[in-house]
Amino acid sequence: MQLGNRLIIGLGLAVAMASVAYARIPQDSPKQDMKDAGHATKNAAKDTGRATSNSARRAGHKTKTTSKKAANKTARKTRHGAAKVEQKTQPY
């Protein structure tokens, strides 16, 4: 009988200690949730800014190279046209 009582008392103490230990596990408070949400928003804004910066840089580079190609092609065609006109206007 003594062994049964000790077992019940020990089991009761174990359950009580486990419940106290569980209650002491730190839980996120609403304040911490708000802080976490703020940090997540800040990081998302940073990522968006970086992506926008990269896209703008690429677009600017593409515009620059396309403009240069068009200008060079126009100059070549102008030289070619001028050479044709010169050939046609020279006396035989």
NUDO-360501 format. One line per field, with one value per residue (C-alpha): residue number from 0; residue in one letter; x, y, z. Coordinates in Angstrom, 2 decimals. Layout:
N
i: [NUM | ...] .
aa: [A | ...] .
X: [X | ...] .
Y: [Y | ...] .
Z: [Z | ...] .
// end
This chain:
92
i: [0 | 1 | 2 | 3 | 4 | 5 | 6 | 7 | 8 | 9 | 10 | 11 | 12 | 13 | 14 | 15 | 16 | 17 | 18 | 19 | 20 | 21 | 22 | 23 | 24 | 25 | 26 | 27 | 28 | 29 | 30 | 31 | 32 | 33 | 34 | 35 | 36 | 37 | 38 | 39 | 40 | 41 | 42 | 43 | 44 | 45 | 46 | 47 | 48 | 49 | 50 | 51 | 52 | 53 | 54 | 55 | 56 | 57 | 58 | 59 | 60 | 61 | 62 | 63 | 64 | 65 | 66 | 67 | 68 | 69 | 70 | 71 | 72 | 73 | 74 | 75 | 76 | 77 | 78 | 79 | 80 | 81 | 82 | 83 | 84 | 85 | 86 | 87 | 88 | 89 | 90 | 91] .
aa: [M | Q | L | G | N | R | L | I | I | G | L | G | L | A | V | A | M | A | S | V | A | Y | A | R | I | P | Q | D | S | P | K | Q | D | M | K | D | A | G | H | A | T | K | N | A | A | K | D | T | G | R | A | T | S | N | S | A | R | R | A | G | H | K | T | K | T | T | S | K | K | A | A | N | K | T | A | R | K | T | R | H | G | A | A | K | V | E | Q | K | T | Q | P | Y] .
X: [0.00 | 2.85 | 4.32 | 0.99 | 0.69 | 4.23 | 3.59 | 0.44 | 2.14 | 5.18 | 2.96 | 0.98 | 4.18 | 5.48 | 2.26 | 2.33 | 5.97 | 5.32 | 2.39 | 4.46 | 7.33 | 4.95 | 3.48 | 6.97 | 7.82 | 8.06 | 5.19 | 5.19 | 3.27 | 1.17 | 3.88 | 6.53 | 4.20 | 3.91 | 7.69 | 8.16 | 5.61 | 7.42 | 10.75 | 9.22 | 7.70 | 11.02 | 12.87 | 10.24 | 10.61 | 14.39 | 14.06 | 11.61 | 13.95 | 16.85 | 14.78 | 13.60 | 17.16 | 18.40 | 15.53 | 16.07 | 19.79 | 19.13 | 16.49 | 18.78 | 21.60 | 19.30 | 18.05 | 21.60 | 22.82 | 19.74 | 20.11 | 23.77 | 22.94 | 20.26 | 22.54 | 25.37 | 23.06 | 21.61 | 25.10 | 26.10 | 23.01 | 23.58 | 27.17 | 26.00 | 23.29 | 25.72 | 28.16 | 25.41 | 24.41 | 28.05 | 28.46 | 25.33 | 26.36 | 29.93 | 30.50 | 31.60] .
Y: [0.00 | 2.35 | 1.79 | 2.65 | 5.87 | 6.87 | 6.18 | 8.30 | 11.13 | 10.98 | 10.95 | 13.91 | 15.84 | 15.07 | 16.34 | 19.49 | 20.20 | 19.62 | 22.02 | 24.70 | 24.19 | 24.44 | 27.67 | 29.21 | 28.61 | 32.10 | 32.82 | 35.65 | 38.57 | 40.82 | 43.46 | 41.06 | 40.04 | 43.70 | 44.11 | 41.02 | 42.30 | 45.64 | 43.97 | 41.80 | 44.88 | 46.71 | 43.79 | 43.47 | 47.18 | 46.79 | 43.85 | 45.77 | 48.75 | 46.58 | 44.94 | 48.33 | 49.63 | 46.63 | 46.88 | 50.60 | 50.06 | 47.34 | 49.39 | 52.42 | 50.31 | 48.81 | 52.25 | 53.54 | 50.67 | 50.75 | 54.51 | 54.11 | 51.35 | 53.50 | 56.54 | 54.52 | 52.86 | 56.24 | 57.67 | 54.67 | 54.98 | 58.73 | 58.17 | 55.46 | 57.73 | 60.61 | 58.35 | 57.24 | 60.81 | 61.75 | 58.89 | 59.90 | 63.56 | 63.01 | 63.55 | 60.58] .
Z: [0.00 | 0.78 | -2.67 | -4.31 | -2.29 | -3.15 | -6.81 | -6.82 | -4.95 | -7.27 | -10.34 | -8.99 | -8.32 | -11.82 | -13.40 | -11.25 | -12.13 | -15.82 | -15.82 | -14.06 | -16.50 | -19.46 | -18.12 | -17.89 | -21.56 | -23.05 | -25.38 | -27.91 | -26.57 | -28.80 | -28.46 | -29.77 | -32.61 | -33.63 | -33.51 | -35.67 | -38.16 | -38.31 | -38.96 | -41.68 | -43.34 | -43.18 | -44.78 | -47.50 | -48.30 | -48.51 | -50.89 | -53.07 | -53.17 | -54.27 | -56.98 | -58.24 | -58.28 | -60.29 | -62.76 | -63.28 | -63.85 | -66.41 | -68.19 | -68.34 | -69.75 | -72.37 | -73.39 | -73.68 | -75.84 | -78.07 | -78.58 | -79.50 | -81.99 | -83.59 | -83.81 | -85.35 | -87.84 | -88.82 | -89.33 | -91.46 | -93.62 | -93.98 | -95.11 | -97.49 | -98.92 | -99.29 | -101.14 | -103.53 | -104.25 | -104.84 | -107.29 | -109.19 | -109.44 | -110.68 | -114.35 | -116.41] .
// end
